[in-house]
Amino acid sequence: MKRILVPTDFSDHAEYALKVAAQIARENDSEIMLVHMLELPHEASDAVGSGSDIPEIMFFKNKAIQNLDDLMDAPYLDGLNVSEAVHFSKASEGITALAKKTRSRFHRNGITWCEWV
């Protein structure tokens, strides 16, 4: 297992999944990809595509980045190769697409899916 994709919604359950992924990554010398999917209403996604800065979108995007940065400072991630990203997509579709694109294993709530998602 080279890459573990860990989606987060910043809940306690998501952090537990990240802790388990960190243990797996440490045991298998794997990389962790920590990702947050930011779902936007249809009108907002049109604005993102056109490059518009709608204040509400920027607020949620910046808050997600801040939360990811806080998670990256967690001591249980020390010494691990961890990347972070915020994607604008519906969670279920975006996570599946990202897992296929990066050929990552999908990890959520303490379960690592062994087949490619």
N, C-alpha and C positions, 0 to 999 in steps of 0.2 A: 504494500500500500504506500504509494508515494505522496498522495495528496488527499487531505480530508476537508471536505466542504462543510462548514458549520454555519448554518443560517442563524441569525439572532433577531429576536424582537425585544431584547434587553430585559426579559423577564428572568425570574429566579430559575425557572426550568431551563431556559436557554443558556444561562451561565453554568448550570450543572452539566449540560451537554458539552459545553466548551471545556470544562474541567476534565470530563471523561475523554474527549477528543485529545486533550493535551497529554493524558496518560498514554493513550494509544500511539500518538505521534512520537512521544519519547521512546517507547518500546520498539517502534518500527522505523525510527529515523525518517519520519514523514513531515511534510509541510502542512500547515493549517491555513485554509482560506476562510477567513471570518467575513461574512457578508450580511448586509441588511438590505432587504427589499423594501423600497418605498413606493407604496401603491398610491397613485394619483388619480383623481377624477379625470374623465376623458378630456375635459376642457384644459385642465392643467397640463396633461401630457402633451397636448398640442402646443402649449406655450413653451414647454421645455424643448421640444423639437425645433421650434423657431428661434430659440435662444433668448426668449424673454425671461426677465427676472421678476416673477411674481413674488411679492414679499412672503406670503404664506409658504410657498414651495421652498424658498431659500431658508426660512425659519426651520422647517422640518428637516431639510437636508443638512443644515449646519448642526442641528441638535443630534442627528444620527451620527455625524462625523465626530462630534464631541463625545458621544456615548461609546463609539468604537475606540476612540483614543483612550478613554478611561479603561476600557476592557483590556487594551493592549498593554497597560501598565500592571496588570495582575501578576503577582509573583509566580503563579503556577505556569505562566507562559515564558518565564525566564529561560533563555538558552534554546528556545524553539524558533524555527523559521515560520513566522506568522505574517500573512498579508491580510489587508482589510479593504473592503470596498462597499460602496453604497450603489445600488442599482435601482433604476426607476422601472418597476415591473410589478405585475401581480405576483405574489409570493410563490404560488404553486408553479406557475409557468416559468418564472424567472429562475428559480432554484434548479428546476429540472434542466432548463436550457444551459445554465452555467455549469452544472455538473457534467453534461455531455460535452460541452465546449472544452472544458479543462480536464476531462477524463478523471474527475475526482470521485471519491467515495462520498456518499451523502450521510451525514451524521446529524441526528436530531433526537433529543430527549433520551440520551444514553444508548441509542441503537445505531449501529453502523450498518448500512445496507451494503452487502457484499457484492451484489450484482451492480452493473452500471445502471444508473438511473436513466 
